[in-house]
């Protein structure tokens, strides 16, 4: 198995909205990558630029429930300068298409911090609907944060 060329390091501007506990080393990332490739309940893929093929992040389906046909979507773009360039939107659309059309899933869900306005807008643009709020679910930097549950059903998905 060939690992991607890693270009993600610790950066508090990037990790602020993630649920991960940092610091997260390159070794941790590589170990996570390897273990996810062996896990039938997780699909993890690299996000790379189309021109230079530089690894800029990852997108995954976690906690795949094959019986109920749903999974949790997770994404991280680790190169701040490439935010807003469509890479995240493309990765979410591609993963949703794969999940619904290839894996036969019926629902994809995710949690996003309530104050992550850009993230919420991006998921809404991809078709995700608000399903609920987990109040004070995440503790980060001495504060509790609400998480918004968003979901997308296969029948609602429109590939761009």
MDTraj code that builds the backbone (N, CA, C; nanometers):
import mdtraj as md
import numpy as np

residues = "UNK UNK UNK UNK UNK UNK UNK UNK UNK UNK UNK UNK UNK UNK UNK UNK UNK UNK UNK UNK UNK UNK UNK UNK UNK UNK UNK UNK UNK UNK UNK UNK UNK UNK UNK UNK UNK UNK UNK UNK UNK UNK UNK UNK UNK UNK UNK UNK UNK UNK UNK UNK UNK UNK UNK UNK UNK UNK UNK UNK UNK UNK UNK UNK UNK UNK UNK UNK UNK UNK UNK UNK UNK UNK UNK UNK UNK UNK UNK UNK UNK UNK UNK UNK UNK UNK UNK UNK UNK UNK UNK UNK UNK UNK UNK UNK UNK UNK UNK UNK UNK UNK UNK UNK UNK UNK UNK UNK UNK UNK UNK UNK UNK UNK UNK UNK UNK UNK UNK UNK UNK UNK UNK UNK UNK UNK UNK UNK UNK UNK UNK UNK UNK UNK UNK UNK UNK UNK UNK UNK UNK UNK UNK UNK UNK UNK UNK UNK UNK UNK UNK UNK UNK UNK UNK UNK UNK UNK UNK UNK".split()
xyz = np.array([
    [0.0850, -0.1175, 0.0000],
    [0.0000, 0.0000, 0.0000],
    [0.0891, 0.1232, 0.0000],
    [0.0654, 0.2124, -0.0937],
    [0.1445, 0.3347, -0.1036],
    [0.0752, 0.4466, -0.0269],
    [0.1484, 0.5058, 0.0664],
    [0.0946, 0.6179, 0.1424],
    [0.1082, 0.7453, 0.0616],
    [0.0173, 0.8406, 0.0829],
    [0.0293, 0.9684, 0.0117],
    [0.1494, 1.0470, 0.0617],
    [0.1929, 1.1406, -0.0183],
    [0.2962, 1.2330, 0.0260],
    [0.2295, 1.3321, 0.1202],
    [0.2725, 1.3351, 0.2457],
    [0.2058, 1.4156, 0.3471],
    [0.2500, 1.5597, 0.3404],
    [0.1551, 1.6492, 0.3433],
    [0.1835, 1.7919, 0.3436],
    [0.1044, 1.8614, 0.4535],
    [0.0581, 1.7836, 0.5515],
    [-0.0239, 1.8410, 0.6577],
    [0.0559, 1.8402, 0.7868],
    [0.0653, 1.9530, 0.8499],
    [0.1310, 1.9634, 0.9787],
    [0.0352, 2.0260, 1.0774],
    [0.0788, 2.0389, 1.2003],
    [-0.0066, 2.1008, 1.3007],
    [-0.0178, 2.2497, 1.2733],
    [-0.1388, 2.2969, 1.2665],
    [-0.1662, 2.4381, 1.2454],
    [-0.3001, 2.4651, 1.3131],
    [-0.2983, 2.5479, 1.4164],
    [-0.4207, 2.5698, 1.4932],
    [-0.5312, 2.6344, 1.4101],
    [-0.4977, 2.7088, 1.3062],
    [-0.6009, 2.7658, 1.2193],
    [-0.6748, 2.6573, 1.1424],
    [-0.6054, 2.5504, 1.1094],
    [-0.6661, 2.4410, 1.0347],
    [-0.7404, 2.3467, 1.1276],
    [-0.6844, 2.3186, 1.2429],
    [-0.7404, 2.2180, 1.3328],
    [-0.8469, 2.2714, 1.4275],
    [-0.8711, 2.3986, 1.4261],
    [-0.9638, 2.4601, 1.5207],
    [-1.1005, 2.3927, 1.5241],
    [-1.1534, 2.3557, 1.4085],
    [-1.2890, 2.3010, 1.4022],
    [-1.2926, 2.1481, 1.4007],
    [-1.1781, 2.0839, 1.4138],
    [-1.1737, 1.9385, 1.4121],
    [-1.1933, 1.8815, 1.5514],
    [-1.2430, 1.7607, 1.5576],
    [-1.2636, 1.6940, 1.6859],
    [-1.1366, 1.6247, 1.7340],
    [-1.0342, 1.6197, 1.6507],
    [-0.9096, 1.5519, 1.6876],
    [-0.8434, 1.6221, 1.8037],
    [-0.7720, 1.5433, 1.8829],
    [-0.6909, 1.5972, 1.9903],
    [-0.5490, 1.6113, 1.9370],
    [-0.4966, 1.7286, 1.9371],
    [-0.3629, 1.7549, 1.8845],
    [-0.2643, 1.7687, 1.9973],
    [-0.1342, 1.7498, 1.9777],
    [-0.0667, 1.7380, 1.8494],
    [-0.0895, 1.6004, 1.7863],
    [-0.0854, 1.5984, 1.6560],
    [-0.1093, 1.4812, 1.5737],
    [0.0087, 1.4710, 1.4798],
    [0.0954, 1.3768, 1.5045],
    [0.2211, 1.3688, 1.4301],
    [0.2030, 1.3008, 1.2954],
    [0.3045, 1.3113, 1.2142],
    [0.3054, 1.2438, 1.0850],
    [0.2939, 1.0929, 1.1053],
    [0.3627, 1.0410, 1.2056],
    [0.3549, 0.8981, 1.2358],
    [0.2116, 0.8594, 1.2728],
    [0.1460, 0.9433, 1.3549],
    [0.0055, 0.9178, 1.3889],
    [-0.0803, 0.9126, 1.2630],
    [-0.0588, 1.0064, 1.1728],
    [-0.1363, 1.0114, 1.0483],
    [-0.1119, 0.8868, 0.9637],
    [0.0129, 0.8465, 0.9520],
    [0.0445, 0.7281, 0.8724],
    [-0.0138, 0.6015, 0.9347],
    [-0.0073, 0.5908, 1.0676],
    [-0.0671, 0.4756, 1.1355],
    [-0.2179, 0.4723, 1.1173],
    [-0.2821, 0.5900, 1.1266],
    [-0.4265, 0.5979, 1.1047],
    [-0.4605, 0.5563, 0.9615],
    [-0.3826, 0.6041, 0.8665],
    [-0.4041, 0.5704, 0.7256],
    [-0.3973, 0.4189, 0.7059],
    [-0.2932, 0.3564, 0.7595],
    [-0.2762, 0.2121, 0.7449],
    [-0.3926, 0.1350, 0.8091],
    [-0.4296, 0.1731, 0.9308],
    [-0.5363, 0.1003, 1.0001],
    [-0.6702, 0.1174, 0.9297],
    [-0.6955, 0.2344, 0.8724],
    [-0.8232, 0.2574, 0.8051],
    [-0.8359, 0.1721, 0.6795],
    [-0.7238, 0.1395, 0.6164],
    [-0.7277, 0.0576, 0.4955],
    [-0.7657, -0.0879, 0.5266],
    [-0.7535, -0.1276, 0.6529],
    [-0.7868, -0.2634, 0.6950],
    [-0.9267, -0.2720, 0.7560],
    [-0.9952, -0.1587, 0.7720],
    [-1.1220, -0.1522, 0.8440],
    [-1.2385, -0.1477, 0.7447],
    [-1.3234, -0.2495, 0.7480],
    [-1.4376, -0.2556, 0.6559],
    [-1.5423, -0.1497, 0.6866],
    [-1.5351, -0.0879, 0.8035],
    [-1.6329, 0.0133, 0.8413],
    [-1.5800, 0.1541, 0.8237],
    [-1.4748, 0.1685, 0.7428],
    [-1.4190, 0.3003, 0.7165],
    [-1.3596, 0.3035, 0.5762],
    [-1.3824, 0.4132, 0.5084],
    [-1.3248, 0.4382, 0.3770],
    [-1.2517, 0.5712, 0.3852],
    [-1.1205, 0.5724, 0.3643],
    [-1.0403, 0.6931, 0.3765],
    [-0.9668, 0.7177, 0.2456],
    [-0.9742, 0.8409, 0.1965],
    [-0.9103, 0.8766, 0.0705],
    [-0.8374, 1.0093, 0.0835],
    [-0.7313, 1.0211, 0.0085],
    [-0.6551, 1.1463, 0.0051],
    [-0.7228, 1.2460, -0.0864],
    [-0.7065, 1.3722, -0.0528],
    [-0.7458, 1.4808, -0.1422],
    [-0.6157, 1.5360, -0.1983],
    [-0.6053, 1.5351, -0.3296],
    [-0.4834, 1.5830, -0.3945],
    [-0.5190, 1.6880, -0.4978],
    [-0.4251, 1.7782, -0.5242],
    [-0.4467, 1.8788, -0.6268],
    [-0.4398, 1.8116, -0.7631],
    [-0.5172, 1.8623, -0.8570],
    [-0.5204, 1.8005, -0.9899],
    [-0.3946, 1.8294, -1.0700],
    [-0.3291, 1.9410, -1.0418],
    [-0.2102, 1.9751, -1.1198],
    [-0.0835, 1.9073, -1.0678],
    [-0.0479, 1.9298, -0.9432],
    [0.0786, 1.8778, -0.8904],
    [0.0632, 1.7457, -0.8152],
    [-0.0613, 1.6998, -0.7955],
    [-0.0894, 1.5773, -0.7209],
    [-0.0396, 1.5854, -0.5768],
    [-0.0349, 1.7071, -0.5223],
    [0.0078, 1.7276, -0.3844],
    [-0.1047, 1.6871, -0.2893],
    [-0.0703, 1.6108, -0.1863],
    [-0.1666, 1.5695, -0.0853],
    [-0.2009, 1.6905, 0.0012],
    [-0.3299, 1.7290, 0.0034],
    [-0.3706, 1.8482, 0.0788],
    [-0.4734, 1.8180, 0.1867],
    [-0.5145, 1.6935, 0.1966],
    [-0.6128, 1.6598, 0.2980],
    [-0.6662, 1.5194, 0.2799],
    [-0.7737, 1.4905, 0.3511],
    [-0.8367, 1.3596, 0.3387],
    [-0.9870, 1.3715, 0.3610],
    [-1.0573, 1.2761, 0.3050],
    [-1.2023, 1.2660, 0.3215],
    [-1.2312, 1.1202, 0.3529],
    [-1.3245, 1.0986, 0.4456],
    [-1.3515, 0.9602, 0.4829],
    [-1.4979, 0.9391, 0.5173],
    [-1.5357, 0.8142, 0.5084],
    [-1.6623, 0.7662, 0.5625],
    [-1.6243, 0.6814, 0.6822],
    [-1.6756, 0.7178, 0.7979],
    [-1.6455, 0.6458, 0.9214],
    [-1.7735, 0.5851, 0.9756],
    [-1.7556, 0.4907, 1.0657],
    [-1.8696, 0.4278, 1.1339],
    [-1.9742, 0.3798, 1.0331],
    [-1.9281, 0.3150, 0.9271],
    [-2.0219, 0.2643, 0.8269],
    [-2.1073, 0.1550, 0.8902],
    [-2.2364, 0.1754, 0.8869],
    [-2.3329, 0.0784, 0.9383],
    [-2.3942, 0.0110, 0.8155],
    [-2.3440, -0.1074, 0.7824],
    [-2.3866, -0.1752, 0.6599],
    [-2.5308, -0.2224, 0.6688],
    [-2.5789, -0.2520, 0.7871],
    [-2.7171, -0.2976, 0.8020],
    [-2.8147, -0.1826, 0.7766],
    [-2.7895, -0.0675, 0.8393],
    [-2.8789, 0.0481, 0.8228],
    [-2.8371, 0.1367, 0.7058],
    [-2.7246, 0.1056, 0.6447],
    [-2.6731, 0.1741, 0.5251],
    [-2.6539, 0.3238, 0.5472],
    [-2.5775, 0.3572, 0.6528],
    [-2.5420, 0.4971, 0.6766],
    [-2.3978, 0.5055, 0.7243],
    [-2.3408, 0.6255, 0.7157],
    [-2.2022, 0.6474, 0.7567],
    [-2.1807, 0.7935, 0.7899],
    [-2.0768, 0.8184, 0.8680],
    [-2.0385, 0.9551, 0.9045],
    [-1.9303, 1.0043, 0.8096],
    [-1.9493, 1.1236, 0.7564],
    [-1.8519, 1.1867, 0.6669],
    [-1.7559, 1.2725, 0.7481],
    [-1.6297, 1.2663, 0.7120],
    [-1.5275, 1.3477, 0.7765],
    [-1.4338, 1.4012, 0.6683],
    [-1.3924, 1.5266, 0.6817],
    [-1.3023, 1.5863, 0.5837],
    [-1.2088, 1.6847, 0.6533],
    [-1.0869, 1.6906, 0.6054],
    [-0.9918, 1.7920, 0.6513],
    [-0.9085, 1.8371, 0.5315],
    [-0.8982, 1.9666, 0.5154],
    [-0.8084, 2.0265, 0.4164],
    [-0.6968, 2.0931, 0.4948],
    [-0.5757, 2.0438, 0.4793],
    [-0.4647, 2.0873, 0.5610],
    [-0.3789, 2.1974, 0.5035],
    [-0.4179, 2.2518, 0.3898],
    [-0.3414, 2.3615, 0.3296],
    [-0.4335, 2.4823, 0.3240],
    [-0.4169, 2.5701, 0.4198],
    [-0.5057, 2.6853, 0.4367],
    [-0.5182, 2.7700, 0.3101],
    [-0.4096, 2.7833, 0.2364],
    [-0.4107, 2.8661, 0.1153],
    [-0.5026, 2.8103, 0.0063],
    [-0.5410, 2.6844, 0.0185],
    [-0.6270, 2.6236, -0.0823],
    [-0.7736, 2.6169, -0.0403],
    [-0.8046, 2.6694, 0.0784],
    [-0.9443, 2.6761, 0.1199],
    [-1.0199, 2.7698, 0.0267],
    [-1.1434, 2.7382, -0.0016],
    [-1.2258, 2.8228, -0.0873],
    [-1.1986, 2.8049, -0.2358],
    [-1.1178, 2.7067, -0.2713],
    [-1.0820, 2.6825, -0.4122],
    [-1.1620, 2.5673, -0.4731],
    [-1.2542, 2.5095, -0.3968],
    [-1.3393, 2.4029, -0.4486],
    [-1.2927, 2.2616, -0.4189],
    [-1.1762, 2.2451, -0.3578],
    [-1.1269, 2.1101, -0.3287],
    [-1.2165, 2.0370, -0.2285],
    [-1.2571, 2.1046, -0.1238],
    [-1.3434, 2.0427, -0.0241],
    [-1.4790, 2.0068, -0.0823],
    [-1.5369, 2.1003, -0.1560],
    [-1.6674, 2.0764, -0.2180],
    [-1.6604, 1.9572, -0.3126],
    [-1.5546, 1.9507, -0.3929],
    [-1.5372, 1.8399, -0.4856],
    [-1.5200, 1.7078, -0.4102],
    [-1.4415, 1.7096, -0.3027],
    [-1.4197, 1.5874, -0.2251],
    [-1.5493, 1.5382, -0.1606],
    [-1.6295, 1.6304, -0.1063],
    [-1.7570, 1.5925, -0.0444],
    [-1.8505, 1.5353, -0.1501],
    [-1.8624, 1.6024, -0.2647],
    [-1.9494, 1.5537, -0.3723],
    [-1.9041, 1.4154, -0.4213],
    [-1.7744, 1.3995, -0.4392],
    [-1.7212, 1.2723, -0.4880],
    [-1.7471, 1.1608, -0.3878],
    [-1.7242, 1.1884, -0.2592],
    [-1.7455, 1.0860, -0.1570],
    [-1.8932, 1.0514, -0.1451],
    [-1.9803, 1.1507, -0.1539],
    [-2.1243, 1.1231, -0.1478],
    [-2.1675, 1.0379, -0.2664],
    [-2.1193, 1.0711, -0.3838],
    [-2.1515, 0.9934, -0.5039],
    [-2.1052, 0.8484, -0.4865],
    [-1.9830, 0.8303, -0.4393],
    [-1.9282, 0.6967, -0.4139],
    [-2.0133, 0.6226, -0.3104],
    [-2.0474, 0.6907, -0.2024],
    [-2.1234, 0.6280, -0.0941],
    [-2.2610, 0.5819, -0.1413],
    [-2.3287, 0.6673, -0.2161],
    [-2.4645, 0.6342, -0.2585],
    [-2.4676, 0.5387, -0.3774],
    [-2.3843, 0.5635, -0.4760],
    [-2.3919, 0.4859, -0.6003],
    [-2.3089, 0.3581, -0.5983],
    [-2.1927, 0.3590, -0.5333],
    [-2.1080, 0.2408, -0.5311],
    [-2.1296, 0.1545, -0.4065],
    [-2.1392, 0.2178, -0.2909],
    [-2.1552, 0.1424, -0.1668],
    [-2.3007, 0.1127, -0.1338],
    [-2.3932, 0.1830, -0.1983],
    [-2.5351, 0.1590, -0.1742],
    [-2.5850, 0.2115, -0.0410],
    [-2.5164, 0.3135, 0.0135],
    [-2.5621, 0.3718, 0.1390],
    [-2.6868, 0.4561, 0.1159],
    [-2.7643, 0.4752, 0.2204],
    [-2.8868, 0.5550, 0.2122],
    [-2.8727, 0.6917, 0.2770],
    [-2.7816, 0.7045, 0.3739],
    [-2.7699, 0.8300, 0.4485],
    [-2.6251, 0.8532, 0.4870],
    [-2.5835, 0.9783, 0.4728],
    [-2.4532, 1.0229, 0.5198],
    [-2.4792, 1.1366, 0.6175],
    [-2.4097, 1.1339, 0.7281],
    [-2.4271, 1.2388, 0.8284],
    [-2.2915, 1.2915, 0.8718],
    [-2.2931, 1.4055, 0.9371],
    [-2.1704, 1.4640, 0.9898],
    [-2.2060, 1.5595, 1.1017],
    [-2.1058, 1.5901, 1.1806],
    [-2.1185, 1.6900, 1.2861],
    [-2.0245, 1.8048, 1.2535],
    [-2.0711, 1.9268, 1.2723],
    [-1.9905, 2.0455, 1.2478],
    [-2.0133, 2.1426, 1.3634],
    [-1.9054, 2.2079, 1.4049],
    [-1.9202, 2.3050, 1.5129],
    [-2.0168, 2.4146, 1.4706],
    [-2.1044, 2.4544, 1.5625],
    [-2.2087, 2.5527, 1.5330],
    [-2.1519, 2.6874, 1.4909],
    [-2.0303, 2.7193, 1.5321],
    [-1.9706, 2.8478, 1.4946],
    [-1.8838, 2.8394, 1.3693],
    [-1.8823, 2.7249, 1.3037],
    [-1.8038, 2.7077, 1.1803],
    [-1.8939, 2.7399, 1.0600],
    [-1.9193, 2.8679, 1.0429],
    [-2.0159, 2.9143, 0.9428],
    [-1.9793, 2.8743, 0.8006],
    [-1.8524, 2.8843, 0.7644],
    [-1.8106, 2.8476, 0.6283],
    [-1.8329, 2.6994, 0.6035],
    [-1.8029, 2.6173, 0.7026],
    [-1.8253, 2.4740, 0.6886],
    [-1.9726, 2.4405, 0.6742],
    [-2.0556, 2.5040, 0.7548],
    [-2.1997, 2.4797, 0.7476],
    [-2.2523, 2.5172, 0.6100],
    [-2.2118, 2.6334, 0.5591],
    [-2.2560, 2.6757, 0.4251],
    [-2.2122, 2.5759, 0.3173],
    [-2.0892, 2.5263, 0.3284],
    [-2.0387, 2.4310, 0.2292],
    [-2.1201, 2.3014, 0.2312],
    [-2.1511, 2.2521, 0.3497],
    [-2.2298, 2.1283, 0.3586],
    [-2.3725, 2.1504, 0.3097],
    [-2.4316, 2.2650, 0.3424],
    [-2.5656, 2.2960, 0.2921],
    [-2.5643, 2.3039, 0.1398],
    [-2.4608, 2.3621, 0.0834],
    [-2.4483, 2.3717, -0.0627],
    [-2.4414, 2.2326, -0.1259],
    [-2.3826, 2.1385, -0.0535],
    [-2.3737, 2.0002, -0.1020],
    [-2.5047, 1.9242, -0.0827],
    [-2.6035, 1.9864, -0.0169],
    [-2.7343, 1.9244, -0.0003],
    [-2.7645, 1.8742, 0.1391],
    [-2.6713, 1.8856, 0.2321],
    [-2.6952, 1.8381, 0.3683],
    [-2.8015, 1.9239, 0.4370],
    [-2.8864, 1.8586, 0.5169],
    [-2.9942, 1.9242, 0.5901],
    [-2.9657, 1.9188, 0.7400],
    [-3.0104, 2.0218, 0.8114],
    [-2.9969, 2.0257, 0.9572],
    [-3.0886, 1.9204, 1.0183],
    [-3.0313, 1.8387, 1.1070],
    [-3.1098, 1.7340, 1.1724],
    [-3.1153, 1.7510, 1.3241],
    [-3.0230, 1.8268, 1.3801],
    [-3.0265, 1.8449, 1.5244],
    [-2.9034, 1.9164, 1.5770],
    [-2.9044, 1.9401, 1.7071],
    [-2.7922, 2.0064, 1.7736],
    [-2.7528, 1.9232, 1.8948],
    [-2.6237, 1.8938, 1.9056],
    [-2.5686, 1.8287, 2.0247],
    [-2.5087, 1.9416, 2.1091],
    [-2.5830, 1.9820, 2.2098],
    [-2.5432, 2.0972, 2.2901],
    [-2.4191, 2.0670, 2.3734],
    [-2.3241, 2.1592, 2.3697],
    [-2.1993, 2.1513, 2.4453],
    [-2.1319, 2.0146, 2.4312],
    [-2.1320, 1.9618, 2.3114],
    [-2.0771, 1.8288, 2.2832],
    [-1.9245, 1.8270, 2.2811],
    [-1.8635, 1.9382, 2.2428],
    [-1.7186, 1.9428, 2.2246],
    [-1.6561, 2.0436, 2.3196],
    [-1.5526, 2.0011, 2.3895],
    [-1.4786, 2.0905, 2.4785],
    [-1.3446, 2.1197, 2.4135],
    [-1.3189, 2.2467, 2.3850],
    [-1.1955, 2.2858, 2.3171],
    [-1.1504, 2.4213, 2.3685],
    [-1.0241, 2.4314, 2.4043],
    [-0.9634, 2.5568, 2.4496],
    [-1.0418, 2.6230, 2.5638],
    [-1.0841, 2.5419, 2.6585],
    [-1.1514, 2.5948, 2.7763],
    [-1.2966, 2.6310, 2.7570],
    [-1.3554, 2.5957, 2.6436],
    [-1.4960, 2.6289, 2.6160],
    [-1.5698, 2.5075, 2.5621],
    [-1.6985, 2.5026, 2.5908],
    [-1.7855, 2.4021, 2.5324],
    [-1.8439, 2.4574, 2.4028],
    [-1.8590, 2.3690, 2.3043],
    [-1.9135, 2.4091, 2.1745],
    [-2.0272, 2.3150, 2.1354],
    [-2.1313, 2.3728, 2.0790],
    [-2.2400, 2.2932, 2.0232],
    [-2.1960, 2.2362, 1.8890],
    [-2.2451, 2.1161, 1.8581],
    [-2.2231, 2.0557, 1.7278],
    [-2.3571, 2.0424, 1.6582],
    [-2.3589, 2.0755, 1.5314],
    [-2.4796, 2.0611, 1.4505],
    [-2.4701, 1.9305, 1.3736],
    [-2.5766, 1.8520, 1.3792],
    [-2.5856, 1.7282, 1.3031],
    [-2.6498, 1.7606, 1.1690],
    [-2.5798, 1.7275, 1.0624],
    [-2.6309, 1.7460, 0.9267],
    [-2.6395, 1.6094, 0.8603],
    [-2.7377, 1.5904, 0.7746],
    [-2.7536, 1.4631, 0.7054],
    [-2.7964, 1.4806, 0.5617],
    [-2.7636, 1.3819, 0.4821],
    [-2.7997, 1.3808, 0.3401],
    [-2.8463, 1.2400, 0.3051],
    [-2.9647, 1.2300, 0.2457],
    [-3.0193, 1.1017, 0.2026],
    [-2.9886, 1.0780, 0.0561],
    [-2.9791, 0.9518, 0.0187],
    [-2.9495, 0.9173, -0.1196],
    [-3.0511, 0.9794, -0.2154],
    [-3.1780, 0.9809, -0.1774],
    [-3.2820, 1.0366, -0.2639],
    [-3.2710, 1.1873, -0.2800],
    [-3.1982, 1.2538, -0.1887],
    [-3.1794, 1.3995, -0.1961],
    [-3.0529, 1.4389, -0.2719],
    [-2.9638, 1.3424, -0.2912],
    [-2.8337, 1.3737, -0.3481],
    [-2.8432, 1.4059, -0.4967],
    [-2.7835, 1.5184, -0.5317],
    [-2.7757, 1.5593, -0.6713],
    [-2.6282, 1.5786, -0.7029],
    [-2.5738, 1.4940, -0.7906],
    [-2.4322, 1.5058, -0.8282],
    [-2.4150, 1.6252, -0.9200],
    [-2.3121, 1.7033, -0.8914],
    [-2.2824, 1.8202, -0.9761],
    [-2.1920, 1.7824, -1.0909],
])
top = md.Topology()
chain = top.add_chain()
for i, resn in enumerate(residues, 1):
    res = top.add_residue(resn, chain, resSeq=i)
    for name in ("N", "CA", "C"):
        top.add_atom(name, md.element.get_by_symbol(name[0]), res)
traj = md.Trajectory(xyz[None], top)
